[in-house]
Amino acid sequence: MERDYKLLEQLTRLGDDVLINVEEVATLTGFAEITIQQRTIKGFPRPVPGPRRLRWRLGDVRVWGRGATSPISSARRGGR
């Protein structure tokens, strides 16, 4: 997966309470969108409850990212 560095730069300027979608989470974490949608990543924050789309609080993803070693090793521990 190629990272969208322009989007990544925009996300770094946002506050922790901003809700982000699957595409944005994928850009931040390096995981594929389908992996995020399936919610198989061990310890990954739960999405914010909502009627339609999956959304995550940016601050929760940032905190998780500081504790995760790498996307590949995290996915293997939790998803398979």
C-alpha positions as CSV (number, residue, x, y, z in Angstrom):
1,M,0.0,0.0,0.0
2,E,1.3,3.4,-0.9
3,R,1.1,6.1,1.7
4,D,-0.6,9.4,0.9
5,Y,1.9,11.8,2.4
6,K,-0.2,14.8,1.7
7,L,-3.1,13.4,3.7
8,L,-0.6,12.3,6.4
9,E,0.7,15.8,6.7
10,Q,-2.9,17.2,7.0
11,L,-3.7,14.7,9.7
12,T,-0.8,15.6,11.8
13,R,-2.2,19.1,12.2
14,L,-5.5,18.0,13.5
15,G,-6.6,17.8,17.2
16,D,-7.1,14.5,19.0
17,D,-10.9,14.8,19.1
18,V,-11.3,14.8,15.3
19,L,-13.0,11.7,13.9
20,I,-11.2,10.0,11.0
21,N,-12.4,7.4,8.5
22,V,-11.0,4.1,7.4
23,E,-8.8,5.7,4.6
24,E,-7.3,8.1,7.1
25,V,-6.6,5.4,9.6
26,A,-4.9,3.3,6.9
27,T,-2.7,6.3,6.0
28,L,-1.7,6.8,9.6
29,T,-1.1,3.1,10.5
30,G,0.1,1.6,7.2
31,F,-2.5,-1.2,7.4
32,A,-4.8,-1.9,4.5
33,E,-8.3,-0.5,4.7
34,I,-9.8,-4.0,4.7
35,T,-7.7,-5.0,7.7
36,I,-9.0,-1.9,9.6
37,Q,-12.6,-2.6,8.5
38,Q,-12.4,-6.2,9.7
39,R,-11.1,-5.0,13.1
40,T,-8.7,-7.8,13.6
41,I,-5.7,-5.8,14.9
42,K,-5.1,-6.7,18.5
43,G,-5.4,-3.8,20.8
44,F,-6.5,-1.4,18.1
45,P,-9.1,1.2,19.4
46,R,-12.7,0.6,18.8
47,P,-14.5,2.9,16.3
48,V,-16.8,5.6,17.7
49,P,-20.4,4.4,17.6
50,G,-22.3,5.8,14.7
51,P,-25.1,5.1,12.3
52,R,-23.2,4.5,9.1
53,R,-19.5,4.8,8.6
54,L,-16.6,3.6,10.8
55,R,-14.9,6.5,12.5
56,W,-12.1,6.6,15.0
57,R,-11.0,9.4,17.4
58,L,-7.6,10.6,16.1
59,G,-6.2,10.8,19.6
60,D,-7.1,7.1,20.2
61,V,-5.2,6.0,17.1
62,R,-2.3,8.2,18.0
63,V,-2.0,6.7,21.4
64,W,-2.3,3.2,20.0
65,G,0.4,4.0,17.4
66,R,2.8,5.0,20.1
67,G,2.5,1.6,21.7
68,A,2.5,-0.6,18.6
69,T,5.8,-2.0,17.4
70,S,4.9,-2.2,13.7
71,P,1.8,-2.8,11.6
72,I,2.9,-6.2,10.4
73,S,3.9,-7.7,13.8
74,S,0.8,-6.2,15.4
75,A,-1.5,-7.7,12.8
76,R,0.1,-11.1,13.1
77,R,-0.3,-11.2,16.8
78,G,-4.0,-10.3,16.8
79,G,-5.4,-11.4,13.5
80,R,-4.2,-14.8,12.5
